[in-house]
Amino acid sequence: MAEERIERKDLWQGIGKIRQKDWGEAARKLGLDFSKSWGKGSHGVIRDPKFPDPSDTRGFITTIQKSLGKQHNQRIFKQLLDYGFREDDIWRALGML
């Protein structure tokens, strides 16, 4: 199913190559926090630094698994969109634009 909110369909199709490390770097470029200490096992978590307490769910944005596939990456991307980030800003943070 096509994601209607995505304008850059060519980049959307190639999103499967992104790794956990790439999402961590992108989160920092977007002004967010990324930490594996908040996640379970090898999972990491992206949080809004305005809500530094890990028990405060308002700051939680998404969980990043260690092994990612295209659908995982698309879900993470959509969660960043849902949180209010612009599509092009996310692509730039990922180094794809």
C-alpha positions, 0 to 999 in steps of 0.5 A, a space after each residue: 500500500 502506498 503511503 500518501 503522505 510521502 512525496 519522494 517515492 523514489 527515496 521511500 522505495 530505497 529506505 530498506 538500507 537504513 540501519 539502527 546507527 543511521 537512525 541514531 545519527 538522524 535523530 541527533 541531527 533532528 535535535 532528538 535523543 537516541 539511546 540504547 539504554 532506554 530500549 530493551 536488549 539491542 533495541 534503541 529508543 528515540 525520544 524528545 529531549 523536552 521530556 528527559 524522564 524515560 518514564 514520561 511517555 510524552 517524550 517517546 517517539 519510536 523504538 529502533 530495532 537492531 535488525 531493520 527491514 524496509 517495513 521497519 524503516 517505513 514505520 519509523 519514518 512515519 512515526 517521525 512524520 506523526 511527531 511533526 517532522 517534515 519529510 525533507 528534514 527527515 531525508 536530509 537527516 538520513 543523508 538521502 537528500 
